[in-house]
Every structure is written in structure tokens, then in C-alpha cells.
Amino acid sequence: MIDKIIDLRSDTVTKPTDRMREAMMNAEVGDDCYGEDPTIHRLEALAAEKVGKAAAMYVPTGTMGNTAALLAHTRAGDYAIMDAECHIYYYEHGNVSSLAGIMPVVMNSPDGVPPLEEVEAYLQRDPAKFPRVSLICLENTHNRRGGRAIPLDRMDAVHELAARYGVPVHLDGARVFNAADALGVDVREITGRVDSVMFCLSKGLCAPVGSMVAGAADFIQEARRARKRLGGAMRQSGVLAAAGIVALTEMSDRLGEDRANAKLLAKALSQFDELGVRPETVDTNMVFVNTEPLGIPAADFADRALQHNIKVSVYGPTTVRMVTNHDASREDVLYAAETLVDLIKTF
Ligand SMILES: Cc1ncc(COP(=O)(O)O)c(C=O)c1O
């Protein structure tokens, strides 16, 4: 058995690289609440440039970034349209309502893009009689819809419709660089199809802390006020931003390795047809396994995998998620694939 733990629960488990630790130690800092942190300035300028937006803002977490964006785009009592399985609705503890005062209108579709006819029906409602639709949210890659990358034409369709009604589109792009890798495009091709984007430095890009919100200059100004309200305005945060700069300059180009490793894992597990693993649907770094046909709950599968030093995530009563990442090498993933295949044969 391998003599270390292979952690495939999430790409958030990645540790900062040596280059990040070095950059953090040497970071030039100042009080960012006075606008005096040069490393924060560098990161925000770099992030804005990377995603082709006028301005960007550093936030401690993706959840705060999404919430700041909601607050900046909307007024209490408005509708925001989003997918029923999206992170903002599913995992963010009701911030959309409790902090932004928004009524989420949740819709369902296999790829997580709200159906256009349904969206348009809401956009056509008389604003004198009904709440105003002030935002449409997308997620790319879409976590709970299999880590899939939403194709550009699907994003175009939403953006065009929203623009016709003067409604902005916000992208939860926690893993937008994985989406760009999967679609084989520069990330600006994706972010150019939305008005604002939140993306995480702390997932596949390995930074220990932090996410970015990017968009038009006046939107970012509003988002800064929202960040302050949420308690996210920080002081010498350049020490964290230094790792974010390494994440953006050195880590986004390697995400194809995680994609290739996820494909490899999916191919190995697809020999068990009943588990529902389809390599052709593995666009990025996530593999989902249905443990129901094995007659065991996901938690038992995870316990058994851990006995072989493999950590997987219990994603639902009978759903296991595995996420390939920088800290699990090709060799580690090969070990995991072979070991899980042997394990599944014992059930
Ligand atoms: C799609 C998506 N959006 C937003 C977030 C929130 O990021 P954070 O954990 O930094 O708050 C996550 C976290 O896993 C995510 O997967």
C-alpha cells in the first residue's frame, strides 16, 4: 500500500506551493483599507487583465465574492434567476436572501443553464406588478452538475437574452480556469460573456486563501462597499495576495494535468457500467460515482477507500465525488484508480 494519503475530496485541499510560500514571505504590504497595499494592487490589476475586465477586487472567500456581487448588482426585494443546483443557492447558507434580500428564482436543466424560455417569461413580467429581475447567475464549471464546462454558445444565449432586457449576468467562476482549459479557450472568451465574475485562487490554483471579483469599474466600486459591509476589507492582505499572484501566473496552465488524471480515473471506473461513470462527460477535474448498485452508502465507500489511504468526498447518500488536483500526482491517481477498481470488485 502507498505510504501517504491521496486526497481526492476536493481541489481545495491543495497546499500552497514553495514559490507561493516564498512570495508570501517577501511580500511588500500596507494597509489595504487605506488603499496602500502594493501587492493587493498588483493582484487586482493582474486579475482584471486576465479575465478582461476593467477592475477586480480581492476577497477572502468565493462565498463572500458571490455575495458582494449580488449586493452590488441588486436591491432587496428583486429576483435573481439561478440554477437549482448552483453553489450560490445550494451551499451559501441563504446569503442571497438573508444578506442581499433577494428572492432566488431557481430553475432546473441538465447542464445548469436556466432554460431560456423560462428566463424570458420572468424578464417579460410587468415590473410595476412583479419583483424586478435584476440578475441572472451562471456557474462554470458547474460543480453539482458533474464539474462540466458550459460551452460558449450556451453562455452566449443567456448573455444575449439578458442584454436585450438590460439585466446583468454574474458568473460563479470558482473554477473558470478549469472551464477555459476544458473548452480550449482563453478564459476571457468565457468571462467576456458575462458582466461580472467571481473566481477562486484557492481551489485548483493552489493559493491558500482568496478569490477575485471582476467587472466594470462602477460595479467593483459598489462591490468594495459590499465587501466592507460583509467584514471582508482587510489590512496587510498583500501577504495573501502574493500567493494569489503566483496562482494566476504559474498555476492556471497546468490544469490540463488534472483533467487528464480525472479522465484516467473515470476510464478505469467506467468498466463498472452500473456506477454511472462516463469518461466522455468528465470535462474537468471531477469524477462522480453512484454507490447504490454496490448496495452501500457513499460513507461506507469512503471508509473503505480510506483504509487504502484514498480520501474521497461523500457527496450525497449514495454519491461519491473525487477531484483530481495538483497535490495528487499522475502516479497517485494511477494508484487510486487501480486500488478502487480492486475494492469495487469486493462489493
Ligand atoms: C462553484 C463554487 N462556487 C463558490 C464556492 C465558494 O468558495 P469558498 O469556499 O472560497 O467560499 C465554491 C467552493 O467550493 C464552489 O465550488
The ligand as an SDF file (V2000), in Angstrom:
LIG
                    3D

 16 16  0  0  0  0  0  0  0  0999 V2000
  -18.7410   26.5570   -7.5590 C   0  0  0  0  0  0  0  0  0  0  0  0
  -18.3090   27.1720   -6.2650 C   0  0  0  0  0  0  0  0  0  0  0  0
  -18.6110   28.4510   -6.0270 N   0  0  0  0  0  0  0  0  0  0  0  0
  -18.2490   29.0710   -4.8890 C   0  0  0  0  0  0  0  0  0  0  0  0
  -17.5360   28.3970   -3.9240 C   0  0  0  0  0  0  0  0  0  0  0  0
  -17.2100   29.1030   -2.6340 C   0  0  0  0  0  0  0  0  0  0  0  0
  -15.8580   29.2530   -2.3970 O   0  0  0  0  0  0  0  0  0  0  0  0
  -15.3260   29.4030   -0.8800 P   0  0  0  0  0  0  0  0  0  0  0  0
  -15.2570   28.0260   -0.3200 O   0  0  0  0  0  0  0  0  0  0  0  0
  -13.9800   30.0290   -1.0510 O   0  0  0  0  0  0  0  0  0  0  0  0
  -16.2790   30.2710   -0.1370 O   0  0  0  0  0  0  0  0  0  0  0  0
  -17.1960   27.0500   -4.1280 C   0  0  0  0  0  0  0  0  0  0  0  0
  -16.4430   26.3090   -3.0840 C   0  0  0  0  0  0  0  0  0  0  0  0
  -16.1920   25.1370   -3.1510 O   0  0  0  0  0  0  0  0  0  0  0  0
  -17.5920   26.4180   -5.3340 C   0  0  0  0  0  0  0  0  0  0  0  0
  -17.3210   25.1390   -5.5740 O   0  0  0  0  0  0  0  0  0  0  0  0
  1  2  1  0
  2  3  1  0
  2 15  2  0
  3  4  2  0
  4  5  1  0
  5  6  1  0
  5 12  2  0
  6  7  1  0
  7  8  1  0
  8  9  2  0
  8 10  1  0
  8 11  1  0
 12 13  1  0
 12 15  1  0
 13 14  2  0
 15 16  1  0
M  END
$$$$
